[in-house]
Structure formats: structure tokens, C-alpha cells
Amino acid sequence: MSKTVAVVAYHYPPEPVIGSARPARFTKYLPQFGWDPQVVTAADSSEQGPGVLVHSVPDHTRSQWELGKRDPQTSGIELFAEKLMRRFVFPGAIALSWSLTTPRIAESAIRSSGFLPSLVFSTFPPLACFSVGATLARRFGVPWIADLRDPYVFSPQTVEGFIPQRAQRFLENYYLSLSDAIIVNTESSEQMYRDRYPKMAHRVCTIPNGFDPEDRLGACPIPPAANRTLRHVGVLYAGRSPHAILASVTRLRDRGVALVNDLEVGLIGPCHVDEADSRFMASAAADGWLDLREHTVPKDEALRLIQESHGLLLLQNQSAVQIPGKLYEYIRIGRPILALSPRGSAVEWMLSQCGIPYVNIYPDDSPDAVDQKLLQFLEFPSTPVAASSWFQNRFNAKAQTQQLAELFDRVLAESKKRSS
């Protein structure tokens, strides 16, 4: 007999952001393992797969942050409160007002469906997903599982300032203490949380990001007569800086190195970078070799841009334990990958085993070392290469969803045992 799980996912298809893919994969395959999902999301979702009921609860403050336009349904108090929180406590998106209004709306919608949840599952980002998930679980009297994915908000080293760091650590401890299980997406993140919270260590497990085996993603032919392209398509989140790569291209161009004469670097998507990087990027764009488009592009166009690129750029200089979701797309496309990530990072570990040609630049590399690595990368042919069997087997979303369903079953059984 199937059981119902309420999935709290702020981002969900048809949103083009990479963060919507993980909950979409899970909800697609959960019915095959005895769990019927109901999704609570801020996305205006019309894509409902078999067995998936979607409750869309709009975030009316979102247009202010992403488009600079105020939604008529948003009060000035809501905007002011979230602006204060972003400025002094939680840099980045938190969806504060959404977290306050959604539990009531979602609870009503779920009860009206006639299928009450046996469990609530929240997947990050933003922070609001944990608040909504914990509240819904309490209202329905069921277990709650927190899918942290990457330790982004919950990694104090990613932000500066006494108040943000203390606030993040407080809420990290608070939300994790409420959860019945904690999911991260790399083994290094799992070990980090086990070390940080030994009393909660038994709750922490790893379910990596992955890919849908039914989604036949691959490379597309490169347009004729195109410049050699190296692209990053998607949001460039705070902390991820393209400076080392762009500075290297500038040095090599100034030296007249032939390999970079026809190189076009693409940064396509919103860029949350500091003022110095922003000026540098504007200068490179003015010189004509940086394709800078700071707006969100539709998912189909984003995929086409990377499928037609000679090389793929991955920026993960701010963390050694995270693996961005776009890396899974890159590997399946099969063209060379230029990564910027720390020594011994989870990104470097995956690249070393995936079978795709790559070069990894370290944030502490000297300018000469960066230049040499970039030139090495530019020597790679753009012919697509098939990913290794290790990658194909380990990151298959159907197998990962089975692991998630087994976790649901275990948490639910333990909860019933405690209450009996």
C-alpha cells in the first residue's frame, strides 16, 4: 500500500534553475517504491508527473530580489523585514515571508486532497524549506527529513560577520535537532556533520546528486565557424568567482598566445559577485571576448548553450565539500571540463573518476600555474567522450530514489515504534 510524503521544494520544474532537478527526479520515481509525493513549491508548476500532486504557493517577494520589480501583493513591511535579514543575518535568498505564510496554505491544500502525509521531506535551498517542512511535520504529527544537499547556508565559513555566523550556527543546530534524518550529497559533507554533531551522527546519510537515466542528455554539434567557447550557464552564486580564469585569459591575450585568440568565455546567468569581479567582468565583456548575459535563460536554451560549447566551466572555489548539480550535466555531455576547486575537493574526486577530460585549477595556484593549466585545457579536442561506468552506476537517480524511499520507510517505522 502506497504512503504519502509531502515534499517541500521551493524550486521545482518548470523553473530553469539547476536546484529544481533533484526534487523532480525524486518525485518522478518515488511512486515506484511505494511513496506518493505531494509537492509544496514556490514555482508556478504545471508539470505534474504520474502520481505527483503539486501545490504552488507563490513567493510574492521573489520578483523584488530577482527582477527588481515589486509584486503588488507584497507589502512594504514584508520587503523591509527580508531586506534586513539578508543584510544583517542571512546573506542570500531566504524566502522569509514565504516561510511564514506557506505552512497554513499548504496544510489546507494537503488536507483538501484527502491524502494526509505519513512523512514530510524538505530539500534546500532556500532556508525557508526547513521552516516550512518542520512546521508541516509538527501540524500533521509526522516525521520530518531535512535534505541539506550542500552545506551552504549551514557553513559559517561561507559568510563574514559575527551575527551571520552565529545565527547560521544557531539555526543549523535548531533545525537539525528537529529532524528525524539529515541528508547531504557528498561523503565529505556527511563526515563534516558527523564530526560537528556527534549526538546526531546516526541521523546523517549521503544521497548524491545525480541524473535521470531516462533523460538522454548529450553533446550537440558545434555551430560552424564559431569561436572556441568555454561556458558557465546558470546562476553564479555568491562565493564563486571567475576571477582566476578571466585574469589568466587576459594575461595570455596580452602576451599574444595564439590558443586564446579565438577563445570566447561565456558567463550566462545572474552573477552574484563582488564589486571588483563585476568591474573586471564588465571590462572583459567590453573587450569582446567575454559573453556576459546576467539574466536567467530558459532551461532548453541553457542546455543548448552548454551542449554546443567546446568546453565547460565549473566554478567551485568556495568549497571543498560541494558538488554543483551542473557537473552531472557536464559529465553526460562529455566535452572537456575546466574546474576551479580546492585541492582534494569533492569536485576533483568526481572528475578524476568520471572519464571526461578535465583540468582542475586550485584557488591557491600561482598565476603562472593557472596560465599553464588553462593552456593545457585548450589543447583538448572538443570531441565528446562517454562517462565511465562508475559514474553511470553510482549517480543513477532511480537507484538514488530507491535509497531515499528506504530511508523514508526506516524513519516511519522508527517513529511508529516510538509512539507505540
N, C-alpha and C positions, 0 to 999 in steps of 0.2 A: 504493500500500500504506500502510495506516494505521500511525502510530507512537504509542507510549505516552508520556504525560507524567504524572509524579507531582506532584499539586497539594497543597501543604501550606497548609491554610486552617484556622486554629484555629476560626473562626466559619463555620458553614455551615448551610443550612436543615436542619431546620425552626426553628432559632433565630430569634427575632424581631428580633435586633439588626440595624441597617442594614448593618453590616460583612459580613454573610453574603451580601448580594445580589451583590456584584461577582464572587466566585468562582463563585457559582451561575450567573450569566449566561455567564461564560466556559466553564464545563464543559458547559453546555447546547449551545452552538454549536460547540465545538471539533471534534467528530466530523465536522461538515460540511466542515471544512478539513483533514482528514487526520490529526487527532490524537485518540487515545482517552485520556481522563483517568482516573486513579485518584486519589481524594481521600483525604488523611490529615487528619483533623479531630478536635477535642475534642468536637464536637457529637455527640449521640446521634441520628444521622441515619438515618431510614428512607426519606427522599425521594431516590431514585436515578433520575435521568432516563435516557433511552436512551443507552447507551454509557458510562455513568458507574458505576464501582465505588467504593464508599465504605468506607474503613477507619476506624472510630470508635475512638479511643484516649482514654478519659475522662481529664480532669484532676481528680484527686480532691481537690486543694486548693481548687478553684474555689468550692465551696459555702461554705467558710470566709469568703472575701472578699465573695461576692455575697449570701449568705443569713445569715452569721454562725453557720453550723452546721458542725461538723466531721464530715467523712466518716470512717466507721470504718476505711476502707482507707488513710487518711492518717496518717503517723507524725508525732509531735511535732517531730522533727528537721526534716522537710520544711517544716512550717509555720513553724518558727523561722527557718530559712535564708531562706525567701522573705520573711518579715516584715522581717528585717534588710536584705535587698536593696532592698525597697520603701522602707524608712525612710531608708537612708543612700546608696543608689546610684541606683536607678531608681524614682522615684515613679510609681505607677500599676501596671497589670497587666503582668506579665512572664511568668507561667507557667513559672517556673524549673524546678520538679520535672518538669513535663510535657516540657520540652525535654530532660531527662536520660534519661527512660525511653522516650519515643516513638520515636526512631530505631531501636532494636532491635526493638520490636514492629512498627513499620511495615515495616521491611525484611523481616521474616519473613512478614508478611501479603502483601506485594507479590510476594515470591519464590514463595509458595504459589499465587498467582493464575496463575502461568505466563506473565505478561506483564511483562517487565522494562522499566523506563523507558529511553527514549532521552535524557530530559532531566528535570530537577526544577525546579519553579516554586513559589516561596513568596510568599504575599501577606500583608502586615501588616494589622492588629495581631494579637497582641502580638509582643514581641521574640522569643519562643520560635520563631516560624515561621522566622526566619532561621537560628537554630542548628540546627533540625531539618532544614531544607532543605539547608543546606551539608553537614551530616553525611551525609544520604542520598545526595547527589550524589557525595561522596567514596567512599562504600561501593559505589555502583554504577559509579563511574568515568565519570560523565556530566556535561555542563554544568549549571550552576545559574543561574537567573534570579531576581533579587530584585525583587519588586513592592512598593516602599515606600508606594505610594498617597500619603498626606500625609506630609510630613516632621515627624512628631510626636515620637517618642522621639529621632529624629536631628536635633532642632533645639535646641541647648543654651539658646537664649534662652527656651524654654518652661519651664525649671526654674531654681530657685535653688540656690546652693551650689557650692562648689569641686569636691567629689568627684563629685556627679551630672553636672556639666557636663563634667568631664574624662573620666569613664567613658563618657558618651554619645559624645563625640567619638572616643575610642579605638575603641569597638565599631563606630561608623559607618565609620571607616576600615578596620577589620578585615574586616567583613562585605562591604563594597563591593569591597574588594580581592580577595575570594574569588569574587565573582560574575562571570559572563560577560556579563551585561546588567543594567541598572538601569532600572526603570520607575517613573515618577512620574505623577501625574494632572493636573497643570497645567503650562503652558508656563513660568510664573514659577518653579515648583519646579525644572523642568529647567535653566533658566538658573542658578539658585542653585547646583545641584550641579556644573554645568559650570565655574562660576567657582571653587567651593571645591576641586574636584579636577580640575584641567586634564588630568592624565595619564589620567584615566578618562572624560574628556568624551565620547569616541566611544562609550562604552557606554550613555550615558543617553538615554532617549527618553520621550515622553509618550503615555500611553493614558488618556484621561479616564475618570472615572466616567460612567455613562450609564443607559439604561433598556432594558428588554426590549420590542421593538416588538410582541410578541405579548401583552403584559400591558396590557390596555385600562383603565388607571387614569384615573379622572376624578372630578369632584366629585359628591357625593350631596346630595339635598335637605336643607336645614337644618331641624331639628325645629321645629315651630310653637311660637310663644311662648317661644322660647329667648332667653336673654340674648345680646348681641353677644359672640362668643367669639374670642379670639386665643390660639392654642395652639402649644406646643412639645411634641411627643410623642417620647420616646426618651431615651437617656442624655444627661445634661448633663455632659460630660467636664470634667475639671479645666482651668481657664483660661478657660472660657466662663462669663461671668457675666451674669445677667439684671438686675443691679442698676440700670443706667441706665433700663431700661424700667419696672421696678417703681417706682423713685423718681419717674419722671415721672407715672405713674398716680396715685401718692399726692399729688403736688403739685396735679395737676389736680382730683382729688376734693376736696382741701382748699379749692380755690378755687371749688368748686361748678360746674365746667364740665359742661354738660349732656351732651356727647358721651361722657363716661366714666361717666355714671350707671349705665348698664346693661352696662358692659364687664366681662367675666369673662376673666381671663388664666389659661391653663392651663399648668402645668409638670408633665407626666405622664411619669414615669420616674425612675430613680435620678439623684440630683443630687450630683455631686462638687464642692461649692462650699466656700468658706472659711467660717469661723465667723460672720463679720459678715453675709455673704449669707444664711446659714442662719437667723440670727435675724430678718433683715429679711423673708425669705420666710414664716417662721412667723407673724410679726405680720400680714402681708398676708392670709394664709390665715385667721387669726382674725377679721380684719375682714370676711371673706366674699366678697371679690372675686377672690381667687387660689385656683384649683383646684389644690391641691398633692397629688400622689399619687406618692410616692417609691418606686415599685416597678415592675418590668418588666411591661408588659401584652402579651398575645398579639398577634402580627402582625396578625391580622384586626381586632382591636379597635383597635389603634394606627392602622391605615389608616382605619377608620371615623371615629375621632375627628377626624382631620385633614380627611377628606372632607366632614364635616358642619360644619366650622368656618367662621366668617365670614372670618377672616384667619389667616395662618400666620406663626409667629415663628421666625426664624433667628438663632442666636447664634454669631457667629464673630469675636468681638472680639479674640481672642488671636493671630490670624494673618492676614496679607495674602495668603498663597500657597495656602491650603487652600480647597477647595470641599466642604462636607459632602455626603454622599450623599443626605441628606433633601431637599436643594434640588431635585434632579431629580424627586422625588415632588411637591414643592410646585408646580413649574412645570407638570407634567402635570395636576395638579388644577385649576390656573388661577385660584384666588382670590387676592386681594391678599396680598403678602408684605411683612412688616416685618422688615428685616435690621439687625443690629448688626455692622458690619465696618469695617475701616480704610479710609481714603481710598485710592482706586486699587487696591483689593483684587481678587483673582480673583472673589470673590463679586459685587462691584459690576459688574465687567466682564460676567459672565454675566447678571445681572439687567438690565443696560442693553440687552441684545440679545435676550432671550427672549420679549418681547412681553407679559409679565404685569405688571399694575400693581404698583408697589413703592415703598417709601421705604427709604433706607439711612441709618441713624444712625451717625455716626462716634464712636469711643470718646472723642475729644477735643472733641466738641461741648459747648458750654455748656449748662447746664440749660434755659435759655430756648429754645435751638435744638432741644434734644431734645423739649421740650414742643410746639413748633410743628410739628415733623416728625410727632410722634405724632398731633396733631390733623389734619394733612393726610392721614395714613394712614386715620384713622377716617372721613374724608369719602368714601373709595372705596366704590362699591357692591360687594356680595358676589357679583354675577353672574360665573360662571366665564368665562374668556377662553382661547381656543386659543393654544397656544405657537407661536412663529414657525417658519417653515420652516428657518431657520438652526439652531435648537435641534433640531428633529426629525431633520435630516440629520446633524448633527455628532456627536450623542451616542447614536446607534443602536447597541445592544450587538452586534448581528450584525456590523456593519461593524467595530466595535472588536475583536471576536474574530478576524476575518479578519486585522486588523493584528497581533494577538498571535501567530496561527499563522505568519504570515510572519516574525515575529521568531524564533520557535522554529526554523523552517526555516533561517534565516540563521545562527543561533548553532550549530545542529547541524552545518551544512556547514563552518563555520569550525573547529569542534572536530575534525572528521574530517580536515580539511586539515592541521591542526597535528600530528595524531598519525600521519599517513601518512609 
